[in-house]
């Protein structure tokens, strides 16, 4: 397995993996996979990665801006999705650790993630990569008529020069 920059031709596989995550009911509030243009417009043009085994895309990671305001240009939301067939093999770890490097190379000083509490694997993945849990936003949104909580996590870059003090 290797990590490489995302290419537009990867999107059919990325969309399929995204749909697998949606179908779990514990990956996103999104109810259907975005079409190319909507996905492309929602993500930063930098910091888009795929994990591949030369034959198949095993997972993907990308960042989306949290705001269009200049003061938040160094803050981004993390998305990491791993194909069902590749879960438990370190794909998410490889993607997220490389995404952190890419974010710092692009002057992004804070990464945030909103994760359903039931998605314990994703919470552990983020904690293993230096994210800290800020709290739980209770009943943040409804999905299929059920209110869902979201665990809010963040990681602040030590390289870009922003400290926790």
N, C-alpha and C positions, 0 to 999 in steps of 0.2 A: 504494500500500500504506500502511496505517496500523496502529498498535498501539493496542489498547484492552483494557480489563479483560475477563476471561473471564466469560461468562454460562453458566448451567447448560444453556441450549439449544444452546450450542456443543459440548457433550460428544460427540455423535455424530461430528462432524468431527474433534475432538481425538482420539477413540478410533481413528478410521480412520488418522490420521497416526501415532499411537502404534504401531498395528499395522504400518504400513509400516516404521517403525524397527525393530521387533522382527524383522520378516521379513529384514532385512539380516544379522542375526546379530552385528552389531557395535555395537548401540546400548544394550543392556541385558541383564541376566541373565533378565529377565522373558520367559516363553515364550508368554504370551498377554496380550492387552490386558485391563486391569482393567475390571470393570463400574463403572457410575457411583458407587455407594456406596463401593466399595473405593477407587477413585481419589480421590474427594472426601475420604474420611477419611485418606488418606495424604498429602495436600497441606495446606500452610498455607492458611487461609481468605483471607489477603491474598496479594499477589504472584502472581497468576494472570493471565496475559496471552495474547492471541491476536493474530496478524497477519492482516489481512484485506484483500481488494481490493474490498470492498463486496458481492461476489458469493460468494466462497469464503473459507474459513479456509485460510491458507497455512502456518501453523505455530503453535506454542504454547510457552509457557515457564511454569514454576511452581517453587515451592520446597516442599521437604518438610523437616520437622524432623529433626534427627539424633538427638534424644533427647527424652524427656518431662520430664527433669530441668530445673528452673528455671535452673541455672547455664549451660545450653546454649541458652537461649531466643533468643540472638542469633546462633546458628549454624544454617545451613540448607544443604541439598543442592539443587543446581541440576538441573533437567530442561529441555532445549531440544530440540524436535523440529520438523523442517521437512518439509512434504510433498515427495515425490519430484519432482513437477512444478514446485516452486518453489525447488529447491536451486540455489545458485550465483547468486542474485539479491539477496543482502543481507538476506534474511529473518531468518536466525539472528543476524546482527549487530544488526539493529534490535531483535529480541526480547531478546537478552542485555543490550544496553546499557540498555534500558528496565527490565529486571528488576533490574539493579544499582541504578538510581535508586529503584525501588519498595522494594527491600530496605532501603536506607539510610533511606528515609522511614518504615520500620516497625522501626527500631532493630535491624536485623540487621547485625552487625559483621563476620561472616565467612561467606563462601560457599565451599562445597567441591563438587568434582566428581570422580567416579570414571569414567574413560573407558577403553575398550579401546584398547590401543596401535595397533590397526589402523585406528581411527577418526581418521585424521590431520586431517581437516577440523574435527572437533570440538575436537581438541587445539589447533589453530591459532586457532580462534574464541575459545577461552577465553584463550589467551595474548594475543591482540589486545585483550582486555578486562581486562587486568591480573591474570590468574591466573598463578600460578607453579607449576611442577611440583615436587612434594615428593619424589616417588620412584615406584617401581613396586612394587605389592603382587603378588608372584609367586604364581601358582596360587591366586588368591583363591577361585575357585569353579569348579565344573564345569558345562559347558553341552554337552548332547548327547554326554556322555562325554569331553569334551575340557577339560582344565584351562585356565583363562583368566587372564591377568595383567590388572591394572587400574592405569592411570596415575592417581595421586592429585594433584589440583590444588586450590589455594585462592586466594582473593582476600580480603584484609583491607581493611575500609573505612577511609579516611582521614577521612571526615566524622564518623563516630560517635565518634571520639576514641581509637581503639585503634591504637597505633603498632606497628611491627615491632621496636622497640627493647626 
